[in-house]
Amino acid sequence: MRHSYTFIIIFVGQLLYSCNGQTNIKVKDVKLENVTDSTQKEPLPPSPPQRPSETNKKTKTAPKEMTFNNWLAQICTTEKPDKSIIAYNFGLFETSNGYTVYLIGSKSYDAEETDWATEEDFVPTLKYYELPASDFKHLQFDKAQDKTKQMIKDFMKTDTYKKSFFTKAKAITIGFDDGDLEKIK
C-alpha cells in the first residue's frame, strides 16, 4: 500500500514539475482504491492487548433502572480509588433528555481555582448517571444543580457513604462543566 501512495506522490510531483509555468491544472475524478499487495504472504501479527489504566478504562453510564443512591452505593462498594485522591467533583451537563451527572476524583484540590476538577485521576467504571427526565428535564440548570446537590447530601447520610472513601476526601464539589463549583464537603 505504501508503494501505491509513493507512486501517486511521485506522479503528482512530476505532473506539477512538467507543467512548470502553467496555472490551469484541473484534476477530476480522482479515486483512491484499497490495493492488496500480492507479495505479502503472512498476515501481520495482532497488536498486543493493552491493559486498561485507571484513567483510560472504558467508562459507562449507569443503567436507567438504577437509582441515584444505588449508583453511588455501587461506586462506593466496587471502586477503590488510590489514597492520593483527595477531592471529588460531581460534574453536570445538559443533554437532549435532560441532565447527566458524572463523578471524577483528583489528586489535587484548590478552593480558589477550579482547574483541579478537570484532572481525572480517578474515574469510576460507572462514571455517568442520567438524572431522571421526569424530575429534571424541565428544570433550569441552577435548579437541577440544587436538586442534585440535595441528592448527594441525602446520600451522605447513609451508612454506605459513612464507610466509603468519600469520607476521607478533603473536598466534594458539584458544578456544571462551564460553571462555578459549589463545595458540598
Backbone torsions as a table, in degrees:
resi	resn	phi	psi	omega
1	MET	NA	-35.9	179.3
2	ARG	-62.7	-36.6	-179.4
3	HIS	-63.7	-36.6	179.3
4	SER	-64.0	-45.0	179.4
5	TYR	-66.3	-39.5	178.2
6	THR	-61.7	-42.9	179.1
7	PHE	-61.8	-43.8	-179.8
8	ILE	-63.1	-43.4	-179.7
9	ILE	-64.0	-44.1	178.6
10	ILE	-63.7	-43.7	-179.0
11	PHE	-60.8	-47.5	179.9
12	VAL	-64.8	-39.6	178.0
13	GLY	-62.5	-43.9	178.6
14	GLN	-65.9	-38.8	178.7
15	LEU	-61.6	-45.7	179.1
16	LEU	-65.7	-40.1	179.7
17	TYR	-65.8	-42.2	-178.2
18	SER	-71.5	-20.7	179.0
19	CYS	-96.7	27.3	-177.3
20	ASN	-54.0	124.4	178.7
21	GLY	95.4	-18.9	177.9
22	GLN	-91.2	133.5	-178.2
23	THR	-112.1	-0.5	-178.0
24	ASN	-102.5	61.3	178.2
25	ILE	-95.9	127.7	177.0
26	LYS	-123.1	130.8	177.6
27	VAL	-113.9	124.8	-179.0
28	LYS	-127.7	151.6	172.9
29	ASP	52.8	49.8	175.0
30	VAL	-80.6	132.3	-176.7
31	LYS	-131.6	125.2	175.5
32	LEU	-97.7	133.6	-180.0
33	GLU	-121.7	147.7	175.1
34	ASN	-82.9	110.4	-176.7
35	VAL	-106.5	129.7	179.2
36	THR	-85.7	133.0	177.2
37	ASP	-81.2	111.9	-175.5
38	SER	-72.6	-13.7	-179.8
39	THR	-81.8	-14.2	-179.5
40	GLN	-80.1	113.9	-175.7
41	LYS	-91.9	-40.2	-174.5
42	GLU	-108.7	140.8	176.5
43	PRO	-69.9	155.2	178.0
44	LEU	-68.2	146.8	179.2
45	PRO	-66.9	150.6	179.5
46	PRO	-67.3	152.6	176.8
47	SER	-66.8	145.5	179.0
48	PRO	-66.3	146.2	179.3
49	PRO	-65.1	142.9	179.3
50	GLN	-100.2	134.3	177.6
51	ARG	-84.3	124.4	-178.3
52	PRO	-66.8	140.1	175.5
53	SER	-96.6	175.6	-178.5
54	GLU	-60.1	-36.5	-174.5
55	THR	-92.8	-15.1	-178.1
56	ASN	-115.9	8.7	178.0
57	LYS	-67.0	155.5	-176.7
58	LYS	-70.8	124.3	179.4
59	THR	-98.9	154.0	-175.5
60	LYS	-132.9	165.9	172.7
61	THR	-95.1	138.8	178.5
62	ALA	-59.9	147.0	177.8
63	PRO	-58.9	146.8	-176.9
64	LYS	-59.3	-31.7	-178.0
65	GLU	-77.5	-8.8	-178.8
66	MET	-80.0	134.7	177.1
67	THR	-80.1	165.2	178.9
68	PHE	-58.4	-48.5	179.3
69	ASN	-62.5	-38.6	178.2
70	ASN	-66.6	-36.4	176.8
71	TRP	-59.7	-51.8	-179.7
72	LEU	-66.4	-38.4	178.3
73	ALA	-62.5	-40.5	178.7
74	GLN	-64.8	-41.8	177.0
75	ILE	-60.9	-43.6	-178.8
76	CYS	-63.5	-34.7	-176.2
77	THR	-91.5	-20.5	-176.2
78	THR	-109.2	-19.2	-176.9
79	GLU	-102.3	146.5	179.0
80	LYS	-130.7	80.5	178.8
81	PRO	-65.2	148.1	177.7
82	ASP	-58.5	149.4	-178.8
83	LYS	-64.2	-15.4	179.3
84	SER	-76.9	-10.6	178.0
85	ILE	-76.4	116.0	-174.5
86	ILE	-113.9	-9.6	-178.2
87	ALA	-143.8	146.3	179.3
88	TYR	-127.0	142.3	178.0
89	ASN	-126.5	131.4	170.7
90	PHE	-96.3	103.9	179.2
91	GLY	-88.1	149.9	179.1
92	LEU	-126.4	146.1	170.6
93	PHE	-150.5	156.6	-177.3
94	GLU	-94.7	140.3	175.6
95	THR	-124.4	177.5	178.0
96	SER	-67.0	-21.7	179.3
97	ASN	-93.1	-4.0	-177.5
98	GLY	137.5	-121.3	-177.8
99	TYR	-129.6	150.9	175.8
100	THR	-127.4	140.3	176.3
101	VAL	-113.0	146.7	175.7
102	TYR	-136.2	162.2	-178.4
103	LEU	-123.3	133.0	171.2
104	ILE	-136.8	159.0	175.9
105	GLY	-124.2	151.7	-176.9
106	SER	-132.6	151.0	176.3
107	LYS	-82.4	-6.4	-179.9
108	SER	-129.8	160.9	176.4
109	TYR	-153.8	134.3	176.8
110	ASP	-139.8	114.3	-177.8
111	ALA	-63.4	-24.9	-177.3
112	GLU	-90.5	-22.5	-175.6
113	GLU	-127.6	129.0	-173.9
114	THR	-90.9	0.7	-178.7
115	ASP	-59.9	-26.1	-179.9
116	TRP	-56.5	-31.5	-175.2
117	ALA	-73.9	-4.9	175.4
118	THR	-96.6	-6.8	178.8
119	GLU	-85.8	106.0	-176.7
120	GLU	-91.2	73.8	178.9
121	ASP	-80.1	-21.9	174.1
122	PHE	-134.0	126.3	178.5
123	VAL	-133.8	112.1	179.8
124	PRO	-69.5	155.8	178.7
125	THR	-58.5	-44.6	175.1
126	LEU	-93.2	71.5	-175.2
127	LYS	-67.8	-37.3	-171.0
128	TYR	-107.1	147.6	173.7
129	TYR	-138.7	119.0	177.3
130	GLU	-79.2	116.2	179.3
131	LEU	-66.4	141.2	-174.0
132	PRO	-57.0	123.4	-179.2
133	ALA	-58.2	-35.2	-179.1
134	SER	-61.3	-28.2	-179.1
135	ASP	-101.7	-19.9	-170.3
136	PHE	-122.0	-22.4	-168.8
137	LYS	-54.2	-39.8	-174.0
138	HIS	-100.9	12.9	179.1
139	LEU	-85.0	146.1	170.2
140	GLN	-68.7	157.0	-173.7
141	PHE	-58.9	-38.2	-178.8
142	ASP	-68.2	-35.2	177.3
143	LYS	-70.7	-37.0	177.1
144	ALA	-64.2	-39.6	178.0
145	GLN	-66.5	-44.3	179.0
146	ASP	-60.3	-42.8	-178.7
147	LYS	-66.6	-40.9	178.4
148	THR	-66.4	-41.1	177.5
149	LYS	-59.5	-41.2	179.0
150	GLN	-65.8	-36.8	177.7
151	MET	-63.3	-39.7	178.2
152	ILE	-66.5	-43.5	178.2
153	LYS	-61.8	-38.6	176.9
154	ASP	-64.3	-40.1	177.5
155	PHE	-64.4	-34.4	-179.2
156	MET	-65.0	-12.9	177.5
157	LYS	-88.2	-7.4	-175.9
158	THR	-84.1	158.8	175.8
159	ASP	-65.1	-34.5	179.6
160	THR	-58.9	-45.8	177.8
161	TYR	-62.6	-46.4	-174.5
162	LYS	-62.2	-22.5	179.1
163	LYS	-101.4	6.0	-171.7
164	SER	-98.6	173.0	177.0
165	PHE	-64.3	-22.1	-179.6
166	PHE	-59.2	-32.2	-175.5
167	THR	-66.3	-22.3	-179.8
168	LYS	-87.6	-3.4	-176.4
169	ALA	-70.5	142.0	174.1
170	LYS	-73.0	-31.8	-179.2
171	ALA	-154.1	147.6	170.1
172	ILE	-130.8	125.7	-176.8
173	THR	-127.4	169.1	175.6
174	ILE	-141.7	147.1	176.6
175	GLY	175.6	156.1	174.2
176	PHE	-72.4	152.3	-176.5
177	ASP	-53.7	-36.1	-177.9
178	ASP	-108.4	21.9	-178.1
179	GLY	-123.3	-171.7	179.0
180	ASP	-80.9	151.7	175.6
181	LEU	-90.4	142.3	177.3
182	GLU	-116.1	128.1	-176.8
183	LYS	-81.2	130.1	176.8
184	ILE	-98.7	-39.0	178.2
185	LYS	-132.7	NA	NA
